[in-house]
Amino acid sequence: MEYFAKHYDVAVIGAGHAGIEAALASARLGCATAVFTINLDWVGNMACNPSIGGTSKGHLVREIDALGGEMGKAADRNTLQSRMLNLGKGPAVHSLRTQIDRRAYSGDMKHVLEMQENLELRQAEIVDIRQKDDIWELRTALEAVYTAQCVILATGTFLGGRVYIGDVTYESGPDGMFPAKRLAQSLKALGVQTRRFKTGTPSRVLRRSVDFSELEIQNGDETIVPFSFDNHKYIENKIPCYITYTSAETKRIILDNLHRSPLYSGKIDGVGPRYCPSIEDKIVRFADKERHQVFIEPCGENTEELYLQGLSSSLPEDVQLQFLHSIPGLEHCQVMRTAYAIEYDCVDALTLRPTLEFHDFPGLFGAGQFNGSSGYEEAAAQGLVAGINAANKILGREPFVLDRASSYIGTLIDDLVTKGCSDPYRMMTSRSEYRLILRQDNADRRLTQMGYEVGLISEERYQKYLRKLKWIEAETERAQSVVLPPSEALNDVLVSRGTSPLTTGARLADLLRRPQLGYAALTPFDPTRPDLPAEVLEQVEIDIKYEGYIRRQQAQVAEMRRLECRKLPQDIEYKDITGLRLEAIEKLSKVRPENVGQASRISGVSPADITVLLIYMEKNKL
C-alpha cells in the first residue's frame, strides 16, 4: 500500500557521476535535496575505466572544479597515477589524466554526500514518476511516494539496461546491478522520447597471472598537476601502468568468431560509441592495422584487479579467453570479470533546453548518459549544470547557461541540445572552435567568477583567486618592461635552443614570445623576478606567447556573442515565417533555440535561413 514519505525541493535519480554533482550543487545552493540510488555501495561507481580525465576530458574536470564541483577534488584525493597528456603539442590540447582507486573514490564520494547539509542519500529504486499540479511524484519499489518541485534524471546505463555477452543476454545494469526497467516504462508512458544506445567494457584480470616481463612500463609524471585549483597538497604516483599489443593471432581469433558477436549478428539494436569501439569493431574497421595498443591499468591500491583498456568486447566468454591468451603478457591471465556490452535507454537531447530542463516537462531535467553522452567527465559536467539550474528555478533566479566560448561544458551541452547525437557523445578538443582560449590551465580564470556568483565558490577560495589574478597582471607588466642585457651566457642558451643571439638588450616579453624559450630557460638571467607560483608564470607565458592568436579568437567570440544576445521567443511559430525552408522550419520547431546564435548551429538551418529570421525579428521588433 502506497504511503507519502517526504517532500523535497530537488530529487535526483541516480548517484553516478552526474547525480553526485547535481545533488551537491542543489544542496549547496540551499535546496532540500534527495538523491536516490539502487545500491548505496555503488555511489560514484566507475563501471568502466578506473580513470578520470584524458584528452578534452581533463578540461571538463578542471572546469567542474572552477565552478565549485566535486569531481576534481575527489580525483586528487584518490589518485594512483597522474600524467599530463599531449605535452608535445600546444597548451590548448594539454590534458590531465589520472588513474583512480575506484572503490576508494566511490567511498569518498558517498561520504561527501552523507556529510552534505541539505542532502539526503537514499537506497531506493524509483519505479514511476508523474507530474501533478507542478509537483513531481516519485514512487519507489517499496511503495513510498516522494514529491519534489524539480527532478533530475541521472540514470546512467541503468535505464532499461540489457547486457550482451555472445549469445547470452539478460536484463541488467552495469557491474551486475539491477536495471531500472519500470522507470524506463514510466518515462515512456509520460511521453519522454527515448532511444537505445550501447556501450561496453573490457575484462578485468588478476595481477599475479600477468607476465610483466613482456610489458612496457608506463610511469606517472615526476611533477604532478592537481585537478583542483584549490588543491596545494602533494599527490603521489603509487602504481605504474603497462602497455602491450594485440597480435596477428588475436586478429585471427576475433575474425573467425565474428559471427558470434551480438554486434554483427544483429542482436544489439542500440548505437555504440564511435570513438571508443570494441576490439572486434576495431579489427573490422581498421583491417589493415597489424596490432592494437592495450593499456593495463590498476583498479585500486588494495585490489589485484587490472583493467585492460582497449579490449572492450561483447564476444562470447570462451572467445574472449582465447584472444586474451594470444596477447603478449596475458598468455596465462586469469579473468576476474568478463567483458560485456550493455544497451540502455537515453533521451533525445534535442528535447532539452540549454539549462538541461525538458521543453515539455517543466521541472524535469536530464544529465549524463541519460542525455546521450558517454564518459564520467561529461556526465559530471552536465550534472553540475542541471543541479544549479534546478536550484535556480526553485530559488527564482536566472537560468545558468554556459556558452561555447566560456567552456568545454558549454560546448558539450550546446552540441547535445542544438545538434543532438546519433551515437554516444564524447567530448574532444576538436569539437571546440575556441580551444585556444578554452585551455585546461585557465579554467579558473574563465569560470571561478561564475562559480562565485552562483554560490558554489567560497569567499576564501574567491579571494585566493583574485590574488592570483593580481599576480598575473603584475608579472605581465613586469615582463613587458624588464630588459635582459646581452651576455655570453645568455647567448649560449639562445643558440643552444635554436634561436638568435642578442646584440642589444631585449624585453623579457619579447624573449618569451620565441617558441624555443620559456620562463624556465631564462631564470638565471632574470634576477628581479618575484617568487611566484608556477601556475602564475605558466599563465603569463601563454598569454604573451600566443597573444596575437588569442586576440583573434576573442574577436570571433565577440561576434558569436552578438548573435547569442538576439533572444528568440519560445512561442514563435516558424511555419508562419515567409522565406524559411521547410527543413529549417522543422528543425527550428523541434529544437526551439533560445537565441539566433544557437539557431545558426542547428544542422539543416542555413545562413540564408538565419538572414530570413533576422529580417523577421527586425520587422516584428523582436
Secondary structure in CASP SS format (residue, H / E / C, confidence):
PFRMAT SS
TARGET T0000
AUTHOR 0000-0000-0000
METHOD secondary structure of the structure
MODEL  1
M C 1.00
E C 1.00
Y E 1.00
F E 1.00
A E 1.00
K E 1.00
H E 1.00
Y E 1.00
D E 1.00
V E 1.00
A E 1.00
V E 1.00
I E 1.00
G C 1.00
A C 1.00
G C 1.00
H H 1.00
A H 1.00
G H 1.00
I H 1.00
E H 1.00
A H 1.00
A H 1.00
L H 1.00
A H 1.00
S H 1.00
A H 1.00
R H 1.00
L C 1.00
G C 1.00
C C 1.00
A C 1.00
T E 1.00
A E 1.00
V E 1.00
F E 1.00
T E 1.00
I C 1.00
N C 1.00
L H 1.00
D H 1.00
W H 1.00
V C 1.00
G C 1.00
N C 1.00
M C 1.00
A C 1.00
C C 1.00
N C 1.00
P C 1.00
S E 1.00
I E 1.00
G E 1.00
G C 1.00
T C 1.00
S C 1.00
K H 1.00
G H 1.00
H H 1.00
L H 1.00
V H 1.00
R H 1.00
E H 1.00
I H 1.00
D H 1.00
A H 1.00
L H 1.00
G C 1.00
G C 1.00
E C 1.00
M H 1.00
G H 1.00
K H 1.00
A H 1.00
A H 1.00
D H 1.00
R H 1.00
N C 1.00
T E 1.00
L E 1.00
Q E 1.00
S E 1.00
R E 1.00
M E 1.00
L E 1.00
N C 1.00
L C 1.00
G C 1.00
K C 1.00
G C 1.00
P H 1.00
A H 1.00
V H 1.00
H C 1.00
S E 1.00
L E 1.00
R E 1.00
T E 1.00
Q E 1.00
I E 1.00
D C 1.00
R H 1.00
R H 1.00
A H 1.00
Y H 1.00
S H 1.00
G H 1.00
D H 1.00
M H 1.00
K H 1.00
H H 1.00
V H 1.00
L H 1.00
E H 1.00
M H 1.00
Q C 1.00
E C 1.00
N C 1.00
L E 1.00
E E 1.00
L E 1.00
R E 1.00
Q E 1.00
A C 1.00
E C 1.00
I E 1.00
V E 1.00
D E 1.00
I E 1.00
R E 1.00
Q E 1.00
K E 1.00
D C 1.00
D C 1.00
I E 1.00
W E 1.00
E E 1.00
L E 1.00
R E 1.00
T E 1.00
A C 1.00
L C 1.00
E C 1.00
A E 1.00
V E 1.00
Y E 1.00
T E 1.00
A E 1.00
Q E 1.00
C E 1.00
V E 1.00
I E 1.00
L E 1.00
A C 1.00
T C 1.00
G C 1.00
T C 1.00
F C 1.00
L E 1.00
G C 1.00
G C 1.00
R E 1.00
V E 1.00
Y E 1.00
I E 1.00
G C 1.00
D C 1.00
V E 1.00
T E 1.00
Y E 1.00
E E 1.00
S C 1.00
G C 1.00
P H 1.00
D H 1.00
G H 1.00
M C 1.00
F C 1.00
P C 1.00
A E 1.00
K H 1.00
R H 1.00
L H 1.00
A H 1.00
Q H 1.00
S H 1.00
L H 1.00
K H 1.00
A H 1.00
L H 1.00
G C 1.00
V C 1.00
Q C 1.00
T E 1.00
R E 1.00
R E 1.00
F E 1.00
K E 1.00
T E 1.00
G E 1.00
T E 1.00
P C 1.00
S C 1.00
R E 1.00
V E 1.00
L E 1.00
R H 1.00
R H 1.00
S H 1.00
V C 1.00
D C 1.00
F H 1.00
S H 1.00
E H 1.00
L C 1.00
E E 1.00
I E 1.00
Q E 1.00
N C 1.00
G C 1.00
D C 1.00
E C 1.00
T C 1.00
I C 1.00
V C 1.00
P C 1.00
F C 1.00
S C 1.00
F C 1.00
D C 1.00
N C 1.00
H C 1.00
K C 1.00
Y C 1.00
I C 1.00
E C 1.00
N C 1.00
K C 1.00
I C 1.00
P C 1.00
C E 1.00
Y E 1.00
I E 1.00
T E 1.00
Y E 1.00
T C 1.00
S C 1.00
A H 1.00
E H 1.00
T H 1.00
K H 1.00
R H 1.00
I H 1.00
I H 1.00
L H 1.00
D H 1.00
N C 1.00
L H 1.00
H H 1.00
R H 1.00
S C 1.00
P H 1.00
L H 1.00
Y H 1.00
S H 1.00
G C 1.00
K C 1.00
I C 1.00
D C 1.00
G C 1.00
V E 1.00
G C 1.00
P C 1.00
R C 1.00
Y C 1.00
C C 1.00
P C 1.00
S C 1.00
I H 1.00
E H 1.00
D H 1.00
K H 1.00
I H 1.00
V H 1.00
R H 1.00
F C 1.00
A C 1.00
D C 1.00
K C 1.00
E C 1.00
R C 1.00
H C 1.00
Q E 1.00
V E 1.00
F E 1.00
I E 1.00
E E 1.00
P E 1.00
C C 1.00
G C 1.00
E C 1.00
N C 1.00
T C 1.00
E C 1.00
E E 1.00
L E 1.00
Y E 1.00
L E 1.00
Q E 1.00
G C 1.00
L C 1.00
S C 1.00
S C 1.00
S C 1.00
L C 1.00
P C 1.00
E H 1.00
D H 1.00
V H 1.00
Q H 1.00
L H 1.00
Q H 1.00
F H 1.00
L H 1.00
H C 1.00
S C 1.00
I C 1.00
P C 1.00
G C 1.00
L C 1.00
E C 1.00
H C 1.00
C C 1.00
Q C 1.00
V E 1.00
M E 1.00
R E 1.00
T C 1.00
A C 1.00
Y E 1.00
A E 1.00
I E 1.00
E E 1.00
Y E 1.00
D E 1.00
C E 1.00
V E 1.00
D C 1.00
A H 1.00
L H 1.00
T H 1.00
L E 1.00
R C 1.00
P C 1.00
T C 1.00
L C 1.00
E E 1.00
F E 1.00
H C 1.00
D C 1.00
F C 1.00
P C 1.00
G C 1.00
L E 1.00
F E 1.00
G E 1.00
A C 1.00
G H 1.00
Q H 1.00
F H 1.00
N H 1.00
G C 1.00
S E 1.00
S C 1.00
G C 1.00
Y H 1.00
E H 1.00
E H 1.00
A H 1.00
A H 1.00
A H 1.00
Q H 1.00
G H 1.00
L H 1.00
V H 1.00
A H 1.00
G H 1.00
I H 1.00
N H 1.00
A H 1.00
A H 1.00
N H 1.00
K H 1.00
I H 1.00
L H 1.00
G C 1.00
R C 1.00
E C 1.00
P C 1.00
F C 1.00
V C 1.00
L C 1.00
D C 1.00
R C 1.00
A C 1.00
S C 1.00
S C 1.00
Y H 1.00
I H 1.00
G H 1.00
T H 1.00
L H 1.00
I H 1.00
D H 1.00
D H 1.00
L H 1.00
V H 1.00
T H 1.00
K H 1.00
G C 1.00
C C 1.00
S C 1.00
D C 1.00
P C 1.00
Y E 1.00
R C 1.00
M C 1.00
M C 1.00
T H 1.00
S H 1.00
R H 1.00
S C 1.00
E C 1.00
Y C 1.00
R C 1.00
L C 1.00
I C 1.00
L C 1.00
R C 1.00
Q C 1.00
D C 1.00
N C 1.00
A H 1.00
D H 1.00
R H 1.00
R H 1.00
L H 1.00
T H 1.00
Q H 1.00
M H 1.00
G H 1.00
Y H 1.00
E H 1.00
V H 1.00
G C 1.00
L C 1.00
I C 1.00
S C 1.00
E H 1.00
E H 1.00
R H 1.00
Y H 1.00
Q H 1.00
K H 1.00
Y H 1.00
L H 1.00
R H 1.00
K H 1.00
L H 1.00
K H 1.00
W H 1.00
I H 1.00
E H 1.00
A H 1.00
E H 1.00
T H 1.00
E H 1.00
R H 1.00
A H 1.00
Q H 1.00
S H 1.00
V C 1.00
V E 1.00
L E 1.00
P C 1.00
P C 1.00
S C 1.00
E H 1.00
A H 1.00
L H 1.00
N H 1.00
D H 1.00
V H 1.00
L H 1.00
V H 1.00
S H 1.00
R C 1.00
G C 1.00
T C 1.00
S C 1.00
P C 1.00
L C 1.00
T C 1.00
T C 1.00
G C 1.00
A E 1.00
R E 1.00
L H 1.00
A H 1.00
D H 1.00
L H 1.00
L H 1.00
R C 1.00
R C 1.00
P C 1.00
Q C 1.00
L C 1.00
G C 1.00
Y H 1.00
A H 1.00
A H 1.00
L H 1.00
T H 1.00
P H 1.00
F H 1.00
D C 1.00
P C 1.00
T C 1.00
R C 1.00
P C 1.00
D C 1.00
L C 1.00
P C 1.00
A H 1.00
E H 1.00
V H 1.00
L H 1.00
E H 1.00
Q H 1.00
V H 1.00
E H 1.00
I H 1.00
D H 1.00
I H 1.00
K H 1.00
Y C 1.00
E H 1.00
G H 1.00
Y H 1.00
I H 1.00
R H 1.00
R H 1.00
Q H 1.00
Q H 1.00
A H 1.00
Q H 1.00
V H 1.00
A H 1.00
E H 1.00
M H 1.00
R H 1.00
R H 1.00
L H 1.00
E H 1.00
C C 1.00
R C 1.00
K E 1.00
L C 1.00
P C 1.00
Q C 1.00
D C 1.00
I C 1.00
E C 1.00
Y H 1.00
K H 1.00
D H 1.00
I C 1.00
T C 1.00
G C 1.00
L C 1.00
R C 1.00
L H 1.00
E H 1.00
A H 1.00
I H 1.00
E H 1.00
K H 1.00
L H 1.00
S H 1.00
K H 1.00
V H 1.00
R C 1.00
P C 1.00
E C 1.00
N E 1.00
V H 1.00
G H 1.00
Q H 1.00
A H 1.00
S H 1.00
R C 1.00
I C 1.00
S C 1.00
G C 1.00
V C 1.00
S C 1.00
P H 1.00
A H 1.00
D H 1.00
I H 1.00
T H 1.00
V H 1.00
L H 1.00
L H 1.00
I H 1.00
Y H 1.00
M H 1.00
E H 1.00
K H 1.00
N C 1.00
K C 1.00
L C 1.00
END
